[in-house]
């Protein structure tokens, strides 16, 4: 199983933890990172991560995301085909950076893309399961039974 987490999922620990959904997604992300570190699942990254992360004005958050991305064992490259696929996704209403993330995840055969963006999850159509970190953890452990 290979996952790709977008920046909003990776930055979830920095959001308002007094909200139950955010707290749950933060803890689920911790479980995902533990699974990656333990070799139970693989993670992929792309140049879109670097671009988006470089725009974060908070150094601690940038460093956290970079450390998470350092766990990736697969790296997507920005190719013409990836850009074409991203444009297709944009044409159905996926936001530009989200479309690039999805196209990158597809390009390295990810099975899941993790995001906390409900709009992205609803609009994406493709071969990858797009889930919140919490939904992914539930699905992962249900499959493990």
N, C-alpha and C positions, 0 to 999 in steps of 0.2 A: 504494500500500500504506500503510495507516494502522495504527500500533501503539499499544498502551496498556501501560504497564509499572506493575505494582503496587509498593508500597513495599518489599517484601522484595527485589525485583529491583533497584530503585534503590539500596538500601543494601548490596548485595552487596560492594562494595569495602571495607566496614568489617568483614567477617567474617574468620575465620581463614584466611589465604591459604596456609597450609601444607597444606591439604587440596586435592588435585588438582581435584576437582569445583568447589569454590568459586573457585579460581584461574582455572579455565577460564571459569566463568560471569562472573567479574569482567572478564576480557579480552573476552569476547563482548559484555558491556554496553558496553565502550569502543567496540567496532566499531559497535554499534547507535547510540550517540550520534554517532559520526562520520558515519554514514549520514544521520541526521536533520539534522545541521549542514550536510551537503552537499546536502540537498534530495532525496536518493534515496528516502527514506521520510518519512512524516509521523507526528507523535505527538499523542495526545490526553491531556488531563488532566481531572480532575473535583474537585468539592468534597470528595470522600472522601479524595483525596490530602492536601489541606490539613488535614483532621481528623486523619488518622492521623499525618501528619508533625508536627503540633503536639504530639503525645504523646511524641515522641522526646526523652529528657532530655539528649542530647548536641547542643550547638549546632552544631558542625562538620558533623555528619550532617544536621541539619535544613537547614542552608544548602546543602549539597551537593545534597540532594534538590530543594530549591527551584530551584537553578540548572538542574538537569536538566529540571524541569517547565517552566521558562521557555522551553524549546525547543518546547513544544507549540504547534501551530497550530490545534488544535481543542479546544473546551471543552464538556464535558458539564454539563448543569444537572440539579439534583436535582428531578425531577418526580414526579408521582403514578405515572405509568407506570413510571418507573425503579424506584420503591419496590415496586410490584407485582411486577415482574420479579425484583427482589432477593429478595422473599419466596418466589417460586416456586423460585428456586435454593436458598434455605435449606431448603425442604421436601425437597430431595433430598440434603441433607447438606453443602452448601457453607457454610462459616463466614460469619457476618453481614457482616464487612467485605469478605471476598472476593466475596460475592454482590453487594454494592454496587459494587465495582470492575468485576465482569463486566457487570452491568446498565448501568453508565455507559459501558463500552467498546462494548457493543451499541448504545446509544442514539446514538452518534456514528459508527456504521458502521465500526468498526475491523475489520480483517481478522485481527489477532493480538493476544493478550494475553500479555505476558511476566511470568512469575513463577518463583520458585525453590522454590515450595511444591508438593511432589509430590502431597500430598493434594488440593489445589485442582485441580491438573491432571487428576487421575483422576476427580474427582466432577463437574466442570463438564460440562454438556451444553448445547450451543447452536451458534450459527452461527459463532462465532469460534474460531480455532485457538489453544489455550492451550499455550504452549511455554516451556521454559527459554530464557534468552538464548542459550545455546550452541546449542540445537536450532534456534532461529530463524535464527541466522547461517548454519548449515549449509544450512538450507532456502532461505534467501534467495539464497545464492551458487549453489546447485544450479539454481535457477530462472533465474538470470542467464546460465547457460551456453548 
